Amino acid sequence: MVSGGPLYGACAAAPAGGTVLPSTAAALCVLGRLDWRADAVSTPSRNPIIVLAIFALLGALFAAVSTHDFVVHLDRQVHAITCSFVPGLGAPDVAGTSGCHAALMSPYSSVLRSWTWGGIPISLGGLAVFAFLLFRALDLLLRREEIGAEETRFLVVATALPVLVSVIYFLVSVLRVGELCNLCVAIYIASLGCFVAAVIAHRRSTLGQPAAVTPWATYTLYFVEGIIFVVLPVLLYLLLKPAYPDTMARCGELLHPEDRYGVRVKLAGPPGGVPAVEVLDPLCPACKGFSLRLSASGLAPRLAREMVLFPLDGACNWMVTDSVHPGSCILSEAVLAAGPQAEEVLAWVFAHQAELRELGRTDQNALIAQTISRFPQLAGAIDSPAVRSKLNRSLRWVVSNSLSVLTPQLFVNGEKICDEDTDLGLEYVLTRKLAEQRVTSAPRPGR
């Protein structure tokens, strides 16, 4: 029991075996026997720490849901994902059209992708950091002594890290991915809430207090604790994630890799690079994501890339009964008619895909008009017999190679990258494919 406080005085004044204290005082004495100080519990810096703990708990919850959605995709199959501010209440995204799906499948959702299949999810690090902040907050709240400025100073620095990462990822989502994820926004808010609460707690703990010596040994201990909080979940993730044997990367090859129909569109790439053929639909969200991942991987400059247009639109594609992406026939013709500007037209379509997809569904004449407005040189070319014939030959190239009715598809030197590996596993599998090509093409010693 700590002496000198009102709680201690009230309990000490009570006779050992006679007078019964009022119920409130008795309850306080029980708390007192557990060595709590009434004045410590009510210190001004404790309320912000409680708020910080609540935001850290919420952040850990949202990061855990995001990590779960990432982990279930490690079986290389398609799964519904959560995209709600209240996990469990909102309908899961099964079509892959939400901002959360775009964020999950973007190249920025994980790190070290070329080292392990899928990489290590950023949300796992976020979960670990929020858990550490919750641990530190609870540690302060459960102590007997008052919360000092040296403790809250560390919290300010520690909570600044998730805020900085949140700002970076918000900019990436807006400027690179082009969509916002509800779960991600919730994590950003939780990060900001932790930081603001820590700043308020620090300001209150320093009021009227003399400057104290910085406890570097304590800060070092806390820093090591934070490292342990991050390293352990990552190690468990790497130990428990599914293995990826090399046999899983064998998914067939092109039956007729030559371009007899002259329909493949050349994309940026070195003349001596490894030949690669991408089968794309301009209005396919997965194709946009694939293009973004390939560009961000840093592997595209090692490929001599060509593109085959494969619109999943019944207006020109007899292989689909229901148009998956109405309007993609028109935009495929625009790409084919653009000649040297084909890649520029495709990039424009990807950048405005949601808007153009809606026009394709509701008003295809307006879709043509908007495309020509952006690229006047295409006037008269879209829907012309020559371009329609070229698109038809592109579809026949797909048939001659017995390709599945699916986009995107990627072939490297005639070998197919498995459909399951064109999203989270693209960097991992493509890095190994390129390494195999380098070994195969290397000259033998003595020759």
N, C-alpha and C positions, 0 to 999 in steps of 0.2 A: 504494500500500500504506500502511495506517495503521500507524505505529510504536508500540511500547510494549506490544503485546498478545502473548499466548503464541504465537499463530499466526505472527506476524511473527518472533518470536525463534527459533522452530523452523526456519523457512525460512532465516533469515539465518545461522544457525549451520552450515548445510550447506555444505560446500566447493563451489566453483563447478563443478568437473568431475570430482570423485573419488568421494566416498562416496555411495552410493545410500540414500536415506531409506527407512524402512519404508513399506509400502504405505499405512497409515492416514495417516502424516505427509505422504506425498506427495500424497494426495488433499486433505488440508487445505491444502497449499501451492497446489494448483490453485485451490481456492476462494479462497485468499488473493490470488492474482494477479487474480481477478475483483473484488477490493476488498471482499470480505465480511468483516465482523468477527465472530469466533466469539462474543465476549461480547455483541454486539448481537443475534445470532440467538437467543440463549438468555435474553434479558431477559424478566422475568415477564409484561410486558404484551403480548407477542407471541402467546402461546397464545390468549387471549380474542379477539384480532383475527382469528386463523385461524378460530375458531368463528364469529365475526361474518360472515366472508366466506362460510362454508358456509351459514349461515342466509339471507344475502342472495341467494346463488345459488339456494337452494330457493324463496325467495319470488319471485324473478324467474321461475323455471320455472312455478310455479303461476299467477302473474299473466299470464304469456304464454299459457298454455292458456286461461284465462278470457277474455283479450282475443281470442284466435282464435275462440272460440265466439261471441263478440259480433259480430265482424267478418263471419263467414260469413252471419249473418242480415241483413246490409245489402242482400242481393239480394232482400229482401222475401219469401223463401220459408221453408219450415219445414225445420229441420235437427236432427239429433241433437246433443246436447251432452254434454260430459264432466262426470261427477259422481263422482269417485273421488279418494281420498287418494293413489293411485298412478296418475297419468294414463297411459292406454294399457292398463292391466290390467283395470280395471273396465268393465263393459258400458256403452256410451253410452245416455243417456236418449232414447228415440225417441218416447215417449208424452207427454212434457211433464208428468210427475207428480212429478218430483224437486224437492228443495229448490233445487238449482242452477238448474233451469228457472224456478222461481218467483222466484229472486233476479235472474236475467238479465232476465226480463220485467217486473220491478217498476220503478216510476218512479225508483228509487234507484240503478240500475245505471249511469246515465250522467248527464251534466250538459249544459246548453245544448240541450235537446231541441227547443225551439221555434225555435231558430236554424238547426240542421242536422238532417236526417233521422236519427233514432236517437240524436243527441247524441254527446258524447265519452265513451267508457267510462271509468269510474273505475278499472277494472283496468289501463288503459293508463298512467295516472298512477302506479299502484302498481308496474308493471313498470319505469317510468323511475326511480322512487325506489330500488327495490332494486338496479337497475343502478348507480346513483350510489353507493350504500353499498358495493357490491362493488368499484367503482373506487377509492374512498377507502381501503378495507381493503387492497387489493392495492398501492396506492401506498405505504402505510405499511410493509407487509411487505417490499417490494423496496428500500426505502431503506437506506443504509449506516449512518445514525446511529440512536441509540436513539429509541424512541417517547416523546415528551414529553407532559406533562399537557395542554398547550395543544391537542395534536392529538386526544387522547382526549376532551377536553371538548367539542370540536365534534361528535365522533361521538355522544356522549350526546344532545346537542340534536337532531342529525339523525335519530337512530333513534327519538326520542320522537314525531316526526311520524307515522310509520306506526302506532305504537302507539295514538296518540290517534284516528286515523281508524279503526283496527280496533275500538276500544271503541265508537265511535259507530255503526259499521255492524253490530256485533254486536247492539247494542240495537235498531237499526232492524229487523234480521232477526227478532228475537224479538217485538218489540212491534208492528211494522207489517206485515211480510211474513208472519210467523207460521211460518216455516220456516227451517232452517239449511242452508247450502250447504257441502258437503264441501270444495270448492276454497277457498271463503271462509275456512273454519275453518283450513285449512292455511296460508293467507296470514296469518291472525291469529297463529298459532303462530310463523311465521317472523318476523313483526314483533316479537313479544315476545322471541324468541331473540336477535335483533339488539340490542335494547335492553339486555337483561341482560348480554350479552357486552360491550357498550360500557361499561356501568357498572363491571363488574369490571375491564376494562382501565384505566379511568380511576382507580379506587381503587389499583390496583397501580402505576400510573405516578406517583402522587403520594406514595407511601410514602417518607418520609425526604427528600423534595424540597422546597426552599424555594418559596414562592409566586412565580410568574412573572408578568410583565406580559402582559396579554391582547393577543395579536397581531391587532388588528382588521383590518389590511390583509389578512392571510392568511385570516381568517374571511370577509371580503368576497369574496375570490377564490373560496373554496370555495362560498360561497352562489351566486355567479354561475355556477359550474360546475354546481351542482345545477339552477339555472333552465334552463340550456342542455340538460341531460339530459332535462328534462321537455318543454321547448318543441319541440325538434326532432322527437321521435316524434309529438307532437300535430299539428305542421305536415304531416308526411308522411302521417299518417292523413287529414287534411282534404283533402290534394291527391290522394290515391289512392282515397278512398272513392267508390262509385258516385254519379253525379249523379242528381237527382230532378226530371225535367221536369214541368211542370204537367199535361201530358196524362196522366200516370200516375195522377193523382188522380180521374180520371173513371171511375166504375164503375156508372153507371146511377142510377135514381131510383125512388121508389115509384110503382107504377101507380095505386094507389088510396090516397092519403095520408089520406083521411077515415076516421074511426072509426065506420063504420056499425054495427058490432056492439057498440060500447060496451065494449070489452075492454081498452083501454089504461089502465094504472095510472099516475096522476100521481105524479111524484117531486119532490123539492125543486128549486126554481128560480123565478126572477122571472117574474111574469105577462107582462111585455113582452119576455122573452128570446127568443132564436132557437129556434124549434120543433125539438125533437130526439126521435127515437124510438129506444130501445134494445131490441133483441131478445135476450132472455137466457134461460138455463137455470140455475135455482138451484144445481144440483150441478156445473155446468161450471167446472173450475179456471180456464180462460181467461176466463170471465165474471167471476170473482172478481178476477183480475189486471187485467182491463179496468176494473172499478169502482174499484180502488185507483189505477190510473194516472190515470183521469179526475178523481178526487177530488184527487190530489196535484198535478195539472197547474195548478190554479187557474182552469180554464176552465169548470168545471161551473156556477158562479154566473151565467154569461152565457147559459145554455141553459134553455129551458122544457122540461124533460125528461118524457118518458112512457116507460113500459115495456110491452112485449108479451112475455108468457110463452110460451116455445117449448121445452118439455121434450123432450129427446132420449131418450125412454123409451117403449118399445113398449107399455106398459100403457095409454096413452091416445093415443099419437101413431102413427097409421097410416102415417106417412111413413118410419118407421124399422123395419127388420126385426129388428135386434138392438139391445137396449137399451144405449145408450152410457152413460147415467147412470140406473140403476135407482133408483126412489124419487123421481125429480124430478117425476113427475106429482103425487104426494102433496104435495110441498112447493110446487109451483106452485099447487095448490088452496089451500094454507094462505095463500099470498101474496094470491091473489084474494079469499079470504074475509075477510082482515084489514081491508079497507076503509082507513080513515085510517092504520092501523098497518102497512100493506103494506111500507113501506120499512124499518120496524123489524124485521119478520119476515125480510125478505131479508137485512138486515145480520147477523142472528143466524145464518141459514143459512150465509152466507159465512164467518162467524167460526168455525163448527164444521163446516165442509164435509167434512173428511176423515172425521170420526166419523160424520156423517150419511150420507155416501156408502157407508160400510161397512155401516151398518144397512139402507140401501136395497138393498144387494146380498144381505144375509143374512136380515133379519127386518123386513119392512115394517110389521108390526103394532107392533113396538117403535119404529119410526120415527114412526108416528102418535102413539103414547103419549108419546114424548119431546117431540114438537112441542106436544101439548096440555098437557103438564106445564109447558112454558115459557109457553104462551099459552092459558090455560084458556078464554078466550072463543071459541076455535075448536072447542071440543067440539061435535059434532053437525054442524059445517059441512063439515069435510073429508069427502070422498067422498059428499057430499049431491048429489041430482039437480041442484039449482040451480047449485052450484059446478062440477060436472062439465060442465054445459051451457055455462057461461061459458068454461071452459078449452077446450072444443071449438070455440066461436066464435073464441077466440084463435088456434087452429090454422088455422081457415078464413080468418082475416085474413091469415095468412102465405101460404096457398095463393093467395088472390086477388091478392096482390102478387108472386106467382111468386118468392118468396125461396128461396135455397138452404138445404138442410138443414144448417145450420151456426150455431153461436153462439160468441162474441157478434157482433151486427151493429149498426151505428150509422147512422142517417139524420139529416142536418142539413138542415132546411127541405126535406125530401123527397129530398135528394141523398144517395146512399150514400157513406160513407167506405169505401174499399176494404178488403176483409178483411185484406190484407197490411199495412194502415196502422193497425190497431187495437191493435197492440202497441208495438214500439219507435218507430214513426213517428207515434203518436197526437197528441202535442203539436204536432209540426211541421205535420202536415196540418190538424188542427183549427184551429190558429191562423190558417192561411191561409183556411180555409173561413169562419171568422167575420169575417175582414177583408173577404172578398168580399161577405158579407152586409151588412156595414156600408156598403160603397161602394154597393151596389145600392139599399139602403133610404135612403141620404142624400138629402135634398131638393135639387132642382136650384136653382142661383142664380136669384134673381128670382121665385121662387114661394113 
